[in-house]
Amino acid sequence: MDSFEQEGNGAALESLPPPPPVPPDVVPIKAESDAKKIVRHPMARRGVGTKGQKVTILTNHFKVSVGSTDGHFYHYSVSLSYEDGRPVDGKGVGRKVIDRVHETYKNDLDGKNFAYDGEKSLFTIGPLPNNKLEFTVVLEDVAPTRNNGNASPDGQDSPNGRERKRLRRPYHSKTFKVEISYAAKIPMQAIQNALRGQESENSQEALRVLDIILRQHAAKQGCLLVRQSFFQDNQNNFTDIGGGVLGCRGFHSSFRATQGGLSLNIDVSTTMIIQPGPVVDFLLANQNARDPYSLDWNKAKRVLKNLRIKVSPSNQEYKITGLSEQLCKDQLFSMKQKNTKNENGEAETLEITIYDYFVNHRNIQLRYSADLPCINVGKPKRPTYIPIELCSLVSLQRYTKALSTFQRASLVEKSRQKPQERMNVLSNVLRTSNYGAEPMLKSCGVNINSNFTQVDGRILPAPRLRVGNGEDFFPRNGRWNFNNKKLVEPSRIERWAVVNFSAPRCDPNNIARDLIRCGEMKGIRIDPPFDIFNEMNQNRRLSPVVRVEKMFEQIQSKLPGAPQFLLCLLPDRKNSDLYGPWKRKNLSEYGIVTQCMAPARVNDQYLTNLLLKINAKLGGLNSMLTIEQTPSIPMISKVPTIILGMDVSHGSPGQSDVPSIAAVVSSRQWPLISRYRASVRTQSPKLEMVDSLFKPVSDKVDEGIMREALLDFYTSSGKRKPDQIIIFRDGVSESQFNQVLNKELDQVIEACKFLDENWNPKFVVIVAQKNHHTKFFQQGSPDNVLPGTVIDNKVCHPKNNDFYLCAHAGMIGTTRPTHYHVLLDQVGFSADDLQELVHSLSYV
């Protein structure tokens, strides 16, 4: 047999010995087939709700008509490389290159317009002349997203370290090779199919093409693009939120298939950008420093890396790669002398400082750079240094790090808009964006109506609430208070103490006395505090973590055992840096319930609100739904039912290695739906699916979240297993619905089977989304829509079972409705019953 056959073309198998005989006592294992596995898909709508007072609502969806439906979008993949074959990795260059291809080779492309996503996909209406096209284009003066190391800041000689070589003039042009190859064909008819509820990959792709056309339209106007949001370089849209960061107002726009047809959803959107202008001004704001000489340059280096700057006087653009090791007046480089040569005929070099070079050789005045590091825009082995005062940060550069509490509060405060103001802004956006002139939208026959879409809403009445002494009342306008009312289940506070970080700004004895008095009015019996711990003066200058440690040492030396509850008086009204360390110490290390407060403007109303939180934390119940007590909740009061809420929270964008946290709350003491317990687990960073619902560690032991929840329900509900499990899942996008329905729900089912093989509860799975761009407005009124407003038509999905609900009163800004998607309902709720259940749960 030759070596080719032995290489494994199948013939070699003949020479293998036969398999060994099967022993007589072997019982064959039945192969489990995957074919039986049912794949669940989101359910279709069964009907719409009818309850509630009817009302006409306006929404920020604008009706779109599509003239042409018989054509095709052609999808091409794009590959960009430099002359030497290196792939282009700099972002932003792609659009310039493709624009140049479009200008230069118009005839070879049959004059077709492109919709390009800026990366690897390009779409046309109708085909290009060939399935594969190759072009070469030259771009002058590409802003160096990659700097080629020997680029000098302005085309003159420039201080370049270590290599001791005279710099050449920079490349002012670059050659690119572009390959465009056919990938797929998408019928425009797919859009019409989606509107009839027949969604497919084609219909999602067709809508993506329309979205890419909008993105490209915005890119051509010089906007910053963040997914489907666009931000213009306009000072009027910037607002300072502190730390060298600006809030930048722009707008979101995306095409959506709805019951009412295709619509364009336009909304106001905000992102964070770096404060443009002199680098030093940014650093002073970022570090809150008095002058450039007190800046922390290690911090500066981290925050400046990869930001783009313009250099004066040449006005060329660079990316910052770092800072010089030494100050501008000390940092040396070798400058070659033009007119003096050594005996080998090579130009002589002169050791010179960067400062000397710019001031004496280039005649550029430097006011303050001498004693500061320089900005490096070169490569690691070949630095190119520029005095800091000649550098200005380019506008519209995103700030992606986590905001401080102050910045977040400032951003929220400055970006909110009243409903009327938001409507005016959106009308202007639609008018000025001039989509009607976009050639590709024209070719598809797309026409966008400029009026807000009208929808039919209904206002559900607020549920009746039960408080202490068997008293019932109706919340008004989404709000209620506890004046002259007792709590339905007040807790008893016996072992507690006051911790005062706020001395001498308040009298903790008075606060304790008033808290006891207000508690009595609500039915909460509070004993006098065991002690009051005032922070010692000498500890106030220490770091927050150490201050908390010292306070705990004080508490432990005085208290006989762990207290039931600690009231903590913080020095600041908001955002005290003691808050995090204090909570961590109490909750993580000791499991002590704690309530923080800032003792400014303390009155009975403030203390009553505080007591509502304290009572809930100690296992009391402030109020409940009357229908729980009766009990008369449709579909729930008759059959043991557990309600679960699930969410996963992730670290901020800059922290890629911080674990994500999965949290699940589960109801207990059926037929109540107001009492919950919580479970928390860590999981892999950025993983959106909860992976610890079912965690078998042996045949008998499951350490998952569901087992905890189900056993607690069983023991607290009179030894009943839930026959119905209602899951509310927060924060997943439509692309992840199938994973929730299959992966997560499968884990829940497995956890149930692990407890009892013969137990088959019915499931309801509902996703709640807050992070969307649909807003509602009252017609003819400047106020927000009323609490209880529900919408399940027109702007909802053409086929799937979804609805919008504004349960709460919008006191500031514009109400953000919650978008509920009912993915599965094995219980068989009517639209009205389910909408009322969700509305009632908003009040517990």
C-alpha positions in Angstrom: 0.0 0.0 0.0 1.5 3.3 -0.9 1.9 6.2 1.5 -0.9 8.2 -0.2 -3.4 5.5 0.8 -2.0 5.4 4.3 -2.4 9.2 4.5 -6.0 8.4 5.1 -8.1 8.3 1.9 -10.2 5.6 3.4 -8.5 2.5 1.9 -6.2 2.1 5.0 -9.3 1.2 7.0 -9.5 -2.2 5.3 -6.2 -3.3 7.0 -7.4 -2.6 10.5 -8.3 -5.6 12.7 -12.0 -6.4 13.4 -13.5 -4.8 16.6 -13.4 -7.0 19.8 -16.5 -9.1 20.5 -19.1 -7.6 22.8 -19.2 -9.3 26.3 -22.6 -11.0 26.9 -23.5 -9.0 30.1 -23.3 -5.6 28.4 -26.6 -3.6 28.3 -26.6 -1.2 25.4 -27.1 2.4 26.3 -29.8 4.1 24.3 -28.4 7.0 22.3 -30.3 10.2 23.2 -31.4 11.9 20.0 -31.4 15.7 19.8 -34.2 15.4 17.3 -36.8 15.3 20.1 -35.6 18.6 21.6 -38.3 21.2 21.2 -37.1 24.6 20.1 -39.4 27.3 21.5 -40.1 30.5 19.6 -41.9 33.7 20.9 -45.6 33.2 20.9 -48.0 35.0 18.6 -50.5 37.6 20.0 -53.9 36.0 21.0 -55.9 39.2 21.2 -55.8 42.7 22.4 -56.9 44.2 25.7 -60.2 46.2 26.1 -60.2 47.3 29.7 -59.5 50.9 30.8 -60.5 54.4 29.7 -59.7 54.9 26.0 -57.3 57.7 25.0 -55.5 58.9 21.8 -51.8 58.9 22.2 -49.0 60.2 19.9 -45.7 58.3 19.5 -42.3 59.1 18.1 -42.8 56.6 15.2 -43.1 58.1 11.7 -44.9 56.2 9.0 -42.8 55.0 6.1 -44.1 53.9 2.7 -41.9 51.8 0.4 -42.6 52.3 -3.3 -40.5 49.5 -4.8 -41.0 45.9 -3.6 -40.0 43.8 -6.5 -36.2 44.7 -6.5 -33.4 43.2 -4.6 -30.7 44.5 -2.2 -27.3 43.0 -3.2 -24.9 42.3 -0.3 -21.2 42.4 -1.0 -18.3 41.8 1.4 -15.5 44.4 1.4 -11.9 43.7 2.0 -9.5 46.6 2.4 -5.7 46.4 2.4 -2.6 48.6 2.0 -0.3 48.4 -1.0 1.9 45.8 0.8 -1.1 43.5 1.6 -1.5 44.5 5.3 -5.2 44.6 6.2 -6.6 48.1 7.1 -7.4 48.0 10.8 -7.9 51.7 11.5 -11.5 52.6 12.0 -12.9 55.5 10.0 -10.6 55.0 7.0 -13.0 52.5 5.4 -15.6 55.1 4.6 -13.1 57.5 3.0 -11.7 54.7 0.9 -15.1 53.4 -0.3 -16.2 57.0 -1.1 -13.1 57.4 -3.2 -13.8 54.1 -5.0 -17.4 55.4 -5.7 -16.1 58.7 -7.2 -13.2 57.2 -9.2 -14.9 54.2 -10.7 -18.4 55.4 -11.2 -18.6 54.0 -14.7 -17.3 50.5 -13.8 -20.0 50.4 -11.1 -22.9 51.2 -13.5 -23.3 54.5 -11.5 -24.8 52.5 -8.6 -25.0 54.0 -5.1 -23.6 52.2 -2.1 -24.9 51.6 1.4 -21.7 50.9 3.3 -21.6 49.9 7.0 -18.0 51.3 7.5 -16.5 47.8 8.0 -17.0 44.7 5.9 -20.5 45.0 4.3 -21.7 47.0 1.4 -25.2 46.9 -0.2 -26.5 48.1 -3.6 -30.0 48.1 -5.2 -29.6 45.7 -8.0 -26.3 43.9 -8.9 -22.9 45.4 -9.7 -21.5 44.5 -13.1 -19.4 41.6 -11.7 -19.5 39.3 -8.7 -15.9 40.2 -7.8 -14.4 43.6 -8.4 -10.9 44.9 -7.5 -9.9 48.5 -7.3 -6.9 50.6 -6.3 -7.3 54.1 -4.9 -5.0 56.7 -3.5 -6.0 58.9 -0.5 -4.2 62.1 0.2 -3.4 63.0 3.7 -5.2 60.2 5.5 -5.5 61.2 9.1 -3.1 58.7 10.5 -5.2 56.2 12.4 -1.9 54.3 12.1 1.1 56.6 12.3 4.0 55.3 10.3 6.6 56.1 12.9 8.6 58.5 10.8 5.7 61.0 10.5 6.8 64.3 11.9 4.2 66.6 13.5 4.0 69.0 10.6 6.1 67.8 7.8 9.2 69.5 9.1 12.1 67.9 11.0 10.8 66.7 14.3 12.2 65.5 17.6 12.4 61.8 17.2 14.0 59.8 20.0 16.4 56.9 20.3 17.0 56.1 16.7 19.1 59.2 16.1 18.0 59.5 12.5 16.9 62.6 10.6 13.2 62.3 9.8 11.9 62.1 6.3 8.9 64.1 5.2 5.7 62.1 6.1 3.7 60.2 3.5 1.0 62.6 2.5 -0.8 59.9 0.5 -1.6 56.2 0.8 -2.6 53.5 -1.7 -5.3 51.1 -0.8 -6.5 47.9 -2.5 -10.2 47.2 -2.3 -11.9 43.9 -3.1 -15.7 43.8 -3.4 -17.2 40.3 -3.7 -20.8 39.2 -3.9 -22.2 37.6 -0.7 -26.0 37.5 -0.9 -29.2 38.8 -2.5 -32.1 40.1 -0.3 -35.6 40.6 -1.8 -37.2 43.9 -0.9 -40.4 42.0 -0.7 -39.0 40.7 2.6 -40.0 44.0 4.2 -43.6 43.6 3.2 -43.5 40.0 4.6 -42.2 41.2 7.9 -45.1 43.7 8.1 -47.5 40.7 7.6 -45.8 39.0 10.6 -43.7 36.7 8.4 -40.3 37.5 9.8 -37.2 35.9 8.3 -33.5 36.5 8.2 -34.2 38.3 4.9 -36.6 40.7 6.4 -34.2 41.5 9.3 -31.4 42.0 6.7 -33.6 44.3 4.5 -34.3 46.5 7.5 -30.6 46.5 8.4 -29.9 47.8 4.9 -32.3 50.7 5.5 -30.6 51.4 8.9 -27.2 51.3 7.3 -28.4 53.9 4.7 -29.3 56.2 7.6 -26.0 55.6 9.3 -24.1 56.4 6.1 -26.2 59.5 5.6 -25.2 60.7 9.1 -21.5 59.8 8.6 -21.4 61.9 5.4 -22.6 64.9 7.5 -19.6 64.3 9.9 -21.6 62.8 12.7 -20.2 60.5 15.4 -22.0 57.2 15.0 -22.9 55.1 18.1 -24.9 52.0 16.9 -28.1 53.6 15.5 -27.5 57.0 17.2 -25.9 60.1 15.5 -24.2 63.0 17.1 -23.3 66.3 15.3 -20.3 68.5 16.1 -22.4 71.3 17.3 -21.6 73.3 20.5 -25.3 73.8 21.2 -25.6 70.0 21.8 -22.8 69.8 24.4 -23.2 70.1 28.1 -20.4 70.0 30.7 -20.9 67.2 33.2 -17.6 67.6 35.0 -14.2 65.8 34.8 -13.5 67.0 31.3 -16.5 65.0 30.0 -19.3 66.5 28.0 -22.8 65.1 27.5 -23.5 65.3 23.8 -27.1 65.3 22.6 -27.9 63.6 19.3 -30.7 61.4 18.0 -31.5 57.7 17.5 -33.2 56.6 14.3 -34.1 53.1 13.2 -36.7 51.4 10.9 -39.1 49.1 12.7 -41.7 46.6 11.4 -44.9 47.3 13.3 -48.6 46.4 13.1 -49.3 49.7 11.5 -46.7 49.1 8.8 -43.1 50.2 8.5 -42.1 53.1 10.8 -39.1 55.2 11.5 -38.5 55.5 15.2 -36.7 58.7 16.1 -35.7 59.7 19.6 -33.3 62.0 21.5 -30.1 60.2 22.5 -27.2 61.2 24.7 -23.6 60.0 24.7 -20.4 61.2 26.5 -17.5 62.8 24.7 -14.1 64.1 25.7 -14.0 67.9 26.1 -12.4 69.2 22.8 -9.8 71.9 22.8 -6.3 72.3 24.4 -5.1 69.0 26.0 -4.0 70.8 29.1 -7.5 72.3 29.7 -9.0 68.8 29.4 -6.4 67.3 31.9 -7.1 70.1 34.4 -10.8 69.4 34.3 -10.3 65.7 34.3 -8.2 65.7 37.4 -9.8 68.8 39.0 -6.3 70.3 39.3 -5.4 73.9 40.0 -2.6 74.2 37.4 -0.7 72.0 35.0 2.2 71.6 37.4 0.1 69.6 39.9 -1.2 67.1 37.4 -0.7 63.3 37.9 1.0 62.4 34.7 0.6 58.6 35.1 -3.2 59.2 35.2 -2.9 61.6 32.3 -1.1 59.0 30.2 -3.8 56.5 30.8 -6.7 58.8 29.9 -5.0 60.3 26.8 -3.9 57.1 25.1 -5.4 56.7 21.7 -7.2 60.0 21.7 -6.9 62.1 18.5 -5.3 65.6 18.5 -4.7 68.4 16.0 -1.3 69.9 16.1 -0.6 73.6 15.7 0.5 75.3 13.4 0.3 72.5 10.8 -3.3 71.5 11.7 -2.4 67.8 11.1 -4.2 65.1 13.0 -2.5 62.4 15.1 -3.3 59.7 17.6 -1.7 60.0 21.0 0.5 57.0 21.8 2.0 58.2 25.1 4.0 60.9 26.9 7.7 61.7 27.0 9.7 60.3 29.9 11.3 63.7 30.6 10.1 67.3 30.6 10.0 69.2 27.4 13.1 71.3 28.4 15.1 68.1 29.2 14.0 65.6 26.6 16.8 65.3 24.0 16.8 64.1 20.4 19.4 64.1 17.7 18.9 66.7 15.0 21.0 66.3 11.8 22.8 69.4 10.6 22.0 70.2 7.0 25.3 72.0 6.2 27.9 70.2 8.3 29.2 66.8 7.4 31.7 64.4 9.1 34.7 62.7 7.5 32.4 59.9 6.2 30.3 62.5 4.3 27.3 62.0 6.7 25.4 64.9 8.1 26.5 65.7 11.7 24.0 65.4 14.5 23.3 67.8 17.2 21.9 66.8 20.6 19.1 69.3 21.3 16.1 69.5 23.6 12.6 69.5 22.3 12.0 72.9 23.8 15.1 74.4 22.2 14.1 72.9 18.9 10.6 74.3 18.8 11.6 77.7 20.2 14.9 78.4 18.5 14.8 76.4 15.3 11.1 76.7 14.5 10.4 80.1 16.1 7.3 78.8 17.9 6.7 80.6 21.2 6.0 78.2 24.1 4.4 79.8 27.2 4.2 76.9 29.7 5.3 73.6 28.0 9.0 73.7 29.2 8.2 72.1 32.6 5.7 69.6 31.4 6.0 66.3 29.5 5.5 66.2 25.7 2.8 64.4 23.8 4.1 61.3 21.9 2.4 60.5 18.6 5.1 58.2 17.3 5.7 54.4 17.7 7.1 52.8 20.9 10.5 52.4 19.3 10.4 55.6 17.4 8.7 58.4 19.4 7.7 61.7 17.9 7.3 64.4 20.6 5.2 67.6 20.5 5.0 70.2 23.2 1.7 69.9 25.0 0.4 73.4 24.4 0.5 72.9 20.6 -1.9 69.9 20.9 -5.7 70.2 20.9 -8.2 67.3 21.3 -10.4 66.8 18.3 -14.2 67.0 18.8 -16.6 64.1 19.0 -14.4 61.5 20.7 -16.4 59.1 22.8 -15.7 58.8 26.5 -16.3 55.2 27.4 -15.1 54.9 31.0 -17.5 54.6 33.9 -19.0 57.9 35.0 -18.6 59.0 38.6 -21.8 59.4 40.7 -21.6 63.2 40.3 -21.1 63.0 36.5 -24.1 60.5 36.2 -26.3 62.8 38.3 -25.3 65.8 36.2 -25.8 64.0 32.9 -29.3 62.8 33.9 -30.3 66.3 35.1 -29.0 68.1 32.0 -30.3 65.7 29.4 -33.9 65.3 30.5 -36.6 67.1 28.5 -40.3 67.7 29.1 -42.6 65.9 26.6 -43.4 69.0 24.6 -39.7 70.0 24.3 -38.8 66.5 23.1 -41.6 66.5 20.5 -40.3 69.8 19.1 -36.7 68.6 19.0 -37.8 65.4 17.2 -39.8 67.3 14.6 -36.8 69.5 13.9 -34.5 66.5 13.6 -36.7 64.9 11.0 -36.9 68.2 9.1 -33.2 68.9 9.1 -31.9 65.4 8.5 -33.4 65.7 5.0 -33.8 61.9 4.5 -36.0 62.6 1.4 -32.8 63.7 -0.5 -30.9 60.5 0.3 -30.4 58.9 -3.1 -30.6 55.2 -1.9 -33.8 55.8 0.0 -35.1 57.5 -3.1 -34.2 54.5 -5.2 -36.2 52.2 -2.9 -39.1 54.6 -3.1 -39.0 55.2 0.6 -41.1 58.1 1.8 -41.2 59.2 5.5 -44.3 61.0 6.9 -43.4 63.9 9.1 -46.3 63.5 11.6 -46.1 61.6 14.9 -48.1 58.3 14.6 -51.4 58.2 16.5 -52.2 55.1 18.5 -55.1 54.0 20.7 -54.2 53.8 24.4 -56.1 52.7 27.4 -55.7 53.9 31.0 -56.0 51.1 33.5 -57.4 52.1 36.9 -54.8 51.9 39.8 -55.2 48.7 41.9 -56.5 49.1 45.5 -53.9 48.9 48.2 -54.3 47.5 51.7 -52.5 49.1 54.6 -52.6 48.6 58.4 -55.8 48.1 60.4 -57.5 46.5 57.4 -57.8 50.0 55.7 -57.9 50.2 51.8 -57.2 53.1 49.6 -56.6 54.0 45.9 -53.4 55.5 44.8 -54.0 58.8 42.8 -51.9 59.6 39.7 -49.5 56.8 40.4 -48.6 58.0 43.9 -49.6 57.6 47.5 -48.3 58.4 50.9 -48.7 57.0 54.4 -50.0 60.1 56.2 -52.3 58.9 59.0 -51.9 55.3 57.9 -50.3 52.3 59.6 -48.2 49.7 57.8 -49.8 46.4 56.9 -47.1 44.3 58.6 -44.8 46.5 60.8 -41.5 45.0 62.0 -40.2 45.3 65.6 -36.8 46.9 66.2 -35.0 45.9 69.4 -31.2 45.7 69.0 -30.1 48.7 67.1 -27.6 51.6 67.3 -26.8 54.9 65.6 -23.5 55.4 63.8 -22.6 59.1 63.2 -20.0 60.1 60.6 -21.7 63.5 60.4 -20.8 65.1 63.7 -20.9 67.8 64.7 -23.5 68.8 62.1 -26.4 67.1 63.8 -27.7 65.8 67.1 -28.0 62.0 66.7 -30.1 61.8 69.9 -32.8 64.0 68.4 -32.8 61.9 65.2 -33.2 58.7 67.2 -36.0 60.2 69.3 -37.9 61.4 66.2 -37.4 58.1 64.4 -39.0 56.2 67.4 -41.9 58.7 67.5 -42.6 58.4 63.7 -42.2 54.6 63.9 -44.9 54.5 66.6 -47.3 56.4 64.2 -46.7 53.8 61.5 -47.1 50.8 63.9 -43.3 50.1 64.1 -42.2 49.6 67.7 -38.6 50.8 68.2 -36.7 50.4 71.4 -34.3 53.1 72.4 -30.9 52.6 70.6 -28.3 50.5 72.4 -25.7 53.2 71.8 -24.7 56.2 69.6 -21.3 55.9 68.1 -19.8 59.3 67.1 -16.7 59.2 64.8 -13.6 60.2 66.6 -12.1 63.5 65.3 -8.7 62.0 64.5 -10.3 59.5 62.1 -12.0 62.0 59.8 -8.9 62.6 57.7 -8.4 58.9 57.0 -9.5 57.1 53.8 -13.2 56.0 53.6 -12.3 52.3 54.0 -10.2 52.9 57.1 -12.8 55.2 58.6 -15.4 52.4 58.3 -12.9 49.9 59.8 -12.2 52.1 62.8 -15.9 52.7 63.3 -16.5 48.9 63.3 -13.8 48.4 65.9 -15.6 51.0 68.1 -18.9 49.2 67.6 -17.5 45.7 68.3 -15.9 46.9 71.5 -19.2 48.2 72.9 -22.0 45.9 71.6 -22.6 42.5 73.2 -23.4 40.9 69.8 -24.4 41.7 66.2 -27.1 44.3 66.1 -30.4 43.8 64.2 -30.0 47.1 62.5 -27.6 50.1 62.2 -28.7 53.7 61.3 -25.8 55.4 59.6 -25.6 59.3 59.5 -23.4 60.3 56.5 -21.7 63.7 56.2 -22.9 64.5 52.6 -26.3 64.9 51.2 -25.5 62.7 48.2 -22.7 60.5 47.0 -20.7 60.2 50.2 -17.5 58.2 49.5 -18.2 56.3 52.8 -21.4 54.8 51.4 -19.8 51.9 49.4 -17.3 50.8 52.0 -20.0 51.0 54.8 -22.5 48.9 52.8 -19.9 46.4 51.8 -18.8 45.9 55.4 -22.3 45.5 56.8 -23.9 43.5 54.0 -21.0 41.3 52.7 -19.0 40.7 55.9 -21.5 40.8 58.7 -25.1 40.5 57.2 -26.3 43.5 59.2 -29.2 45.5 57.9 -28.2 49.2 57.6 -30.0 52.4 56.6 -27.9 55.4 55.5 -29.2 59.0 55.7 -27.8 62.5 55.3 -29.0 64.6 58.2 -29.8 67.8 56.2 -33.4 68.9 56.3 -34.8 66.0 58.4 -38.5 66.2 59.1 -41.3 63.8 59.8 -42.0 63.1 56.1 -38.3 62.3 55.5 -38.2 59.9 58.5 -41.4 58.2 57.5 -40.0 57.5 54.0 -36.9 56.2 55.7 -39.0 53.9 57.9 -40.7 52.4 54.8 -37.2 51.3 53.6 -36.2 50.1 57.1 -39.4 48.1 57.5 -39.0 46.4 54.1 -35.3 45.5 54.9 -36.2 44.0 58.2 -38.9 41.7 56.6 -42.0 43.8 57.3 -44.5 44.8 54.6 -45.6 48.4 54.0 -48.7 47.8 51.9 -50.1 45.1 49.7 -52.7 44.7 46.9 -56.2 44.2 48.3 -56.7 41.4 45.7 -53.9 39.4 47.4 -55.7 39.6 50.7 -59.1 38.6 49.3 -57.5 36.6 47.4 -58.9 37.3 44.0 -56.1 37.7 41.5 -57.2 36.1 38.2 -55.3 32.9 37.4 -53.0 33.2 40.4 -55.1 33.1 43.6 -56.6 29.7 42.8 -53.4 27.9 41.8 -50.1 28.0 43.6 -48.0 30.4 41.6 -44.4 31.7 42.0 -43.3 35.0 40.4 -39.6 35.4 39.5 -37.7 38.5 38.4 -34.3 37.9 36.7 -31.6 40.3 35.6 -27.8 40.4 35.0 -25.7 43.4 35.6 -22.3 43.9 34.0 -19.2 46.0 34.8 -18.8 49.3 33.1 -17.5 49.2 29.5 -13.9 49.8 30.6 -13.8 46.9 33.0 -13.7 43.8 30.8 -12.6 41.5 33.6 -15.2 42.3 36.2 -17.6 39.4 36.8 -21.2 39.9 35.8 -23.8 39.5 38.6 -27.0 37.5 38.1 -29.8 38.3 40.5 -33.2 36.5 40.9 -36.0 37.6 43.2 -38.8 35.0 43.9 -42.2 35.4 45.5 -43.0 33.5 48.7 -46.0 32.9 51.0 -48.5 32.3 48.2 -51.2 33.5 47.6 -49.2 36.7 48.3 -47.3 38.3 45.4 -45.9 41.2 47.5 -43.2 39.2 49.4 -39.9 38.3 47.8 -36.5 36.8 48.6 -33.3 37.4 46.5 -30.5 35.2 45.3 -27.3 36.5 43.7 -24.5 34.8 41.8 -21.4 35.9 39.9 -20.8 34.7 36.4 -18.4 35.3 33.5 -17.9 38.9 32.5 -20.4 40.3 29.9 -22.5 37.0 29.9 -26.1 38.1 29.5 -27.8 34.7 30.1 -28.1 33.5 33.7 -26.0 30.4 33.9 -26.6 29.4 37.5 -30.3 28.6 37.6 -29.5 24.9 37.7 -26.1 23.8 39.0 -26.0 20.1 39.7 -22.8 19.2 41.6 -23.8 15.5 42.1 -26.8 13.2 41.6 -28.4 14.6 44.7 -27.2 18.1 45.0 -28.2 21.2 42.9 -26.6 24.5 44.0 -28.5 26.6 41.5 -30.7 29.6 42.2 -34.0 27.9 41.2 -33.7 25.2 43.9 -33.3 27.9 46.6 -36.4 29.8 45.3 -38.6 26.7 44.9 -37.8 25.3 48.3 -38.4 28.6 50.0 -41.7 28.9 48.2 -42.7 25.4 49.3 -41.9 26.0 53.0 -43.5 29.4 53.1 -46.6 28.5 51.2 -48.0 25.7 53.3 -45.9 22.9 51.7 -47.3 23.5 48.2 -45.2 23.3 45.0 -46.0 26.0 42.5 -48.1 24.7 39.6 -47.4 28.0 37.7 -44.1 29.8 37.3 -44.2 33.3 35.9 -40.8 34.7 34.9 -40.1 38.3 34.3 -36.7 38.7 32.6 -35.1 42.2 32.4 -32.6 43.6 30.0 -32.4 41.2 27.0 -32.7 42.3 23.4 -34.9 40.8 20.8 -31.9 38.8 19.4 -31.6 37.0 22.7 -35.3 36.0 23.1 -34.7 32.5 21.8 -31.9 32.0 24.3 -34.2 33.0 27.2 -36.9 30.7 25.9 -34.6 27.8 25.4 -31.4 28.0 27.4 -32.7 29.7 30.5 -36.1 28.1 30.6 -34.5 24.7 30.1 -32.4 25.3 33.2 -35.6 26.2 35.2 -37.3 23.0 34.0 -34.3 20.9 34.8 -34.2 22.4 38.4 -37.9 21.4 38.8 -37.3 17.9 37.5 -34.3 17.5 39.8 -36.6 18.2 42.8 -39.5 15.9 41.5 -39.3 14.0 38.2 -43.1 14.0 37.9 -43.7 17.6 38.4 -44.8 19.6 35.4 -45.6 23.2 36.2 -46.9 25.6 33.6 -44.7 28.6 32.5 -45.2 32.2 31.6 -42.1 34.0 30.3 -42.2 37.8 29.9 -39.3 40.1 28.9 -39.4 43.6 30.2 -37.4 46.2 28.2 -36.7 49.7 29.3 -33.8 50.3 27.0 -35.7 51.2 23.8 -36.6 54.4 22.0 -40.4 54.4 21.8 -41.9 57.3 23.7 -45.6 58.3 24.1 -47.1 61.8 24.3 -50.6 63.1 25.3 -52.3 64.7 22.3 -53.0 68.4 23.0 -51.3 68.4 26.5 -47.8 69.3 27.6 -47.9 66.7 30.4 -46.7 63.1 30.4 -49.1 60.3 29.6 -51.0 59.2 32.7 -49.9 56.3 34.9 -51.6 53.1 33.8 -51.5 53.9 30.1 -51.2 50.7 28.1 -50.7 50.3 24.3 -50.9 47.0 22.5 -51.6 48.1 18.9 -50.1 49.9 15.9 -46.5 50.4 17.1 -46.4 46.9 18.6 -44.9 43.8 16.8 -46.8 42.7 13.7 -47.2 39.2 15.1 -45.6 38.7 18.5 -47.4 39.2 21.8 -46.1 42.5 23.2 -47.4 45.7 24.8 -46.2 48.9 26.3 -47.1 50.1 29.8 -46.4 53.3 31.6 -47.2 52.3 35.1 -45.6 55.2 37.0 -46.2 58.9 37.1 -43.6 60.7 35.0 -42.6 63.6 37.3 -39.5 64.8 35.5 -38.5 64.5 31.9 -40.4 62.3 29.5 -41.9 59.0 30.8 -40.1 55.9 29.5 -42.6 53.1 29.0 -41.7 49.5 29.7 -42.0 47.3 26.6 -43.3 43.9 27.7 -42.8 40.9 25.4 -44.9 37.8 26.3 -42.7 35.0 24.9 -44.6 32.1 26.4 -47.9 31.6 28.1 -48.9 28.0 29.0 -51.3 29.3 31.6 -53.6 30.9 29.1 -54.0 34.5 30.3 -56.3 36.8 28.5 -54.7 40.1 27.2 -56.6 42.0 29.9 -55.7 39.7 32.8 -52.0 39.7 31.9 -51.8 43.5 31.4 -53.7 44.0 34.8 -51.4 41.6 36.6 -48.3 43.4 35.3 -49.9 46.8 36.2 -50.7 45.5 39.7 -47.2 44.2 40.2 -45.9 47.7 39.5 -47.5 48.7 42.8 -46.0 46.1 45.1 
